[in-house]
């Protein structure tokens, strides 16, 4: 097999936001889900694998693009190593991919560590994001069973999911139904949207105050660079226009500076 012929050399990276890429892929993946009246559990497991892959791709695309242009993200990773081949063959924008290859976003510690060490986020993870991560990690354990054990529950996964509730199910196959599959998709989507909103707010808030003039026409270049990276233009609950978000951002900054709640 000539594997070099199996990849699309003409492919160009999308300019859509990482969340838009995720939502578009998710829509295509969910079309493959077997319908309730003729649900095939094995086909459902394959859809689950695609969903987790879409989340992983969201993480990698977002983190790579942040590292490529955000100064604090760049400072956070400046001592990390990349291979020689990556250094000479990847473009500057794609080089962070070489660091991300060694990271797997399937555990709570891996995800939170990546947020802190790659993006430079300080302080505690907010409660809603923490819950979304933990729910998603449970889905990742189901995916692990499907990939590595042909659906059967192993001891390590049972411990992580709760041994007291799962010990009688050791070495039993995953019985995924339509409702459970849609729940895993909803949980995965919740993680992406919650993280997306959180990082947008965090990264904008750490842009130096001197960078903002209070006039959208002057502040637009720096604001739009973050807005385009995080905006949702795909879902029914899509992001508001950039000038509207900008006004809300300035209002929140002034309220925060005054010590008021917002």
C-alpha positions, 0 to 999 in steps of 0.5 A: 500500500502506497500510504503517501497517496492516501492523503490529500496534498491539496488540502488547505486549513480552514479559516473557520473558527475551531468551534464552527469546524467542530459543529460542522463535523458533528452534524455530519457525524450525527447523520451516520447515527442509526435511527431509533427503530433500527439502532445498531449498537456497533454502528453507534459505537463508531459514531461515538468514536467520531464524536470524540475525534471531533472534540480532540480536533477542536482542542488541537485546532484552538490551542494551536491557533492560540499559541500561534498569535497570543503572546501569553500562550507563546510565553507559556510554551516557549520551553517545550520541545519539538522534533527536528522534523517538525521544526524544519517541515512545519510552518510557523502556524502549524508548528504547535501541532508538534507539541500537541501530538504528545497530549491526549485530551481524554482525562480531567488532569490532561485537559486542565493541565493543558489549559493552564500550561499551554494557554497560561490560564491561572486560578481555579477552573470554574464550576460549570467547566469543571462539571462539563470536563468530568461529564465528558471524561466519562464519555471518553471511558465509554469510547476507550471500551469501544476502541480497545476492548471491543466494547467490553468494560475493563477494570481501569474504566470501571474504577474511573466510572465508579467501581461500586456501580460497575463491578458487576459489569466487568467484561460485559459489552457496552450496550449503547442505545439511541438515547445514550448516544445522543446524550454523549453527543450533547455532553461533548457539545456542552464541553466544547461550548463551555470551554469556548466561552470560558477561554474567550472571556479569559483571553480577552480579559488579560489583553492589556488595558492600554490596548483598548481605546473604547472606540470599536473602529480603532480596537476592531483589529485586536478584538476581531482576532479573538472574536473570529477564533471563538465565534459560533456562526453555525449553530442556531444559538450563534454568536452576536455580531462582533460590535455587539460583543465588543460593547458588552466587553467594554461594559464588563471591563468598566463594571469590574474596574468599579468592583460591581457585579456583572 
